[in-house]
Amino acid sequence: MTLNAAIARFATLFAIAYLLLGARQVWLQVVAGPAIAADRHNPRLALLARFRGAIVARDGTLLAVSTPKGRSYPLGASLAHAVGYASATYGTSGLEAAFDADLSPRLVANDPVRQFRSLFGRGETDADQRGATVVTTIDPRVQSALYQGLSAFPRAAGIALDPRTGEVLAIASVPSFDPATIDRSFSTLARDPRSPLLDRALDGLYPPGSTFKIFTAAAALDAGAVTPDSTFEDTGGYQIGSFVVHDDESEATGEQDLAGAFALSSNVDFAQIALKLGAHRWFEYAGRWGFGRPLEFTLPAAVDHLPTRESVTPSILAQLGFGQADLLVTPLRMALIGATIASGGNEPRPYLVRAVRWNDGRQTPDASAGSLATPIASETASEVRDLMVACVESGTGTPAALPGVTVAGKTGTATNPAGRSHAWFVAFAPADAPRVAVAVVVENVGYGATYAAPIARRVLAAGLGPT
Amino acid sequence: MAVALGIGGFALSLAPRNSVGPPWALVLLALGALGWVLSAPRDTRRDELLPALSVMLTGLGLAMLARLSGDLAHKQEAWIGISLTLVLLSRRLFDHFRQFAAFKYVWVLGSIVLFALIAIFGQEVNGAKLWIRIGSIQFEPVEIIKLFMVLFMAAYLAETADVIAAAKPWSVRANAKYLGPLFLGWGASMAILVFERDIGMATLLLVTFVAMLYVATRRVDLVLGGAAVFALAAWWAVKHYPYVVARFQVWQNPFADPLGRGYQALQALFSLAAGGLFGTGYGLGHPYYIPAVGTDYIYAAWSEEFGALGGLVLIGAFLVVVQRGLAIAQAQPDLYAKLLATGLAVTLGVQTFIIIGGVLGLLPLTGITLPFISYGGSSLVANFLLIALVWAIGSERAASS
């Protein structure tokens, strides 16, 4: 090889190497650019914070919106946990976290066409940079009713769904906080022993108490272990080995059919129903409903805690029949149990966000009704619905009754190691064509009928609207 | 046209208010640059592209600096003035570049003295010992050493290339006799690595060294040997210098430690991402989030505001300069001139590749300057002299033909 040929080799080598540089440059700035720019460590995002997209309710009511003065949350503490906060210091939570990429302002540079037009001062407006709008399924009236009801107590949570679609109409957790002032209050909130930052509706795990009799009844009826005409004898106590099941305050309900046992919430009767069902079928139905598995939802939710199969002795199974023993569930789970009965045995897929809309007119297709499972037959669902209607008409659930509407519901008074019982209520209405399903829990106050049912009643009334 | 762009660059640097001092200084620099580009004697057919592109790159670099820091731009202007004065003064001298071959051991001695100065008076910055401070002036001797090494190598190889080329690779005696002094080159690279901890410059010297050796002898075993030395040295550096390990890890994943080690690299990525295809526009980006944006990362700042297209313009300009230098080398009648032009062109080309590749994350970042663009007096002076010398080699050929 001649000397000049060797030099020519270097010329070629440089041409290739620099071509590589050019390719890398275009790839980095044009192709990979958008993903890099969206990283939360990018300080340019803070400069664009006022262009962060809005979160709105189903009717367009603003739930979170950015202004030059900062991010404001018109509903404040009412919807704080689900909407979340967006702080430069403390990061994001709730929908602000789940939809951060969509809400984040868009760098014009990451769209070559827009950028080219902006070179000539065309089409470049604030709106171009504004992040997408997240349209939720929240109904502000229902939300307001739920939060007002809950906030009369120190610690409580609730969630309301449309059982036909799975849309979350309202979701609240008390105590709450003001997301607008999170930068100043975070350290105080994080240290508060009442855990105001915890979203009890999704992450609170509670013993369900007697509201779980909905499940026990549904499973036993569906499996054929009992019929609506089965009768049960409650003498105030029921011995299983060395363990004795008692009713609250040990009142004996005497001989009752299934509706009576359900309406009067007899623990003795439901212990017997659970034993008739048997551990094997109990777990089979728990599996059908998806208990103990992560719930598919817009936001992360805690997973229910179930006992292990090996640990379920007859006395444990008897207690599971009325929602005690080694069982912990979220309010979301209980609302879904109610919604499943309401929608004829179909467990709706819950969701909180209907669509994401960008300023250029693009939007994700509207979320549509989906199904998580069909754990029970529709005949079973209507039989359980009748039990729940009777409970509100003539049983423990009467405080939830609404004039002119048939309400189906079930009380729960869950004993727990933390103090007084948790008050529960799970309901839906109207019973024959349900539009709202709700679950409410009030921590450590006492009877579900006294404390939780009135809140559920209020939520149902708001959800059904002035008729 | 390139000159016009360069002068445009000088003018652009007026835009950021209070950043570059009096306009007359810029006019003076523009006139100086124009004078240099047009300083060809009438009796030769000079190729003005090399100085013109250098002036263009310098002007654009100054504009970028002016937008980043008025203080740096001010100092850079002074260095541009000094560089232009030096190339104008050295024009007559460089026309006699062939006589530089006689001083080959002077270049070695000069390099050793500069090394010694760094070892004794060097200031450590960011884990690397690169600077000598005289009063308020900081000086980076390696930039000059790289020129000295090329001058020495060209002269030495011009005399011994035939013998080295003829020597069988396995003949220890034949190789040792003539290659022996060449290990000085390797030695110098390693010295930089050990005493200055400047991986970028060590790599640059080694690559230049191997490239010249290859062109002179066309012996592939020497190239492979060079590659082996490099691999060994890199492995050793990774073992012994925690900051080298850190750089390497950052290169592999800048997102791993976003607020610590990866901070600078990540900020550069964000800067690039903000630029897109067309850039944010001059003065409209936010490149100042990047630490050391004026020196190591000025290319990221440029790319943020002038986009991927602006970056391609710079890459293209550098490639043209390097190709022109190699073409000049090919056109030379004698081995010495060929080697000298090749060495200078390769030095410039590799330095540019290392730093742009580092900024773009193609290579681990090493702190060397982007010729003509980065802030830095020694870099500016050395690269202006480099271009002046290549230009002189090219025009000498034209004069003699």
Interface residues (C-beta under 8 A of the other chain):
Chain A: M1 L3 N4 A6 I7 A8 F10 A11 F14 A15 A17 Y18 L20 L21 G22 R24 Q25 V26 L28 Q29 V30 A32 G33 P34 I36 A37 D39 H41 N42 P43 R44 L47 L107 V108 A109 N110 D111 P112 Q115 F116 L119
Chain B: A211 Y214 V215 A216 R218 F255 P258 L259 L266 Q267 L269 F270 L272 A273 A274 G275 G276 L277 F278 G279 T280 G281 H286 Y289 S303 G307 A308 G311 L312 I315 G316 F318 L319 V322 Q323 L326 A327 A329 Q330 L335 K338 T342 A345 V346 G349 F353 I356 G357 L360 G361 L362
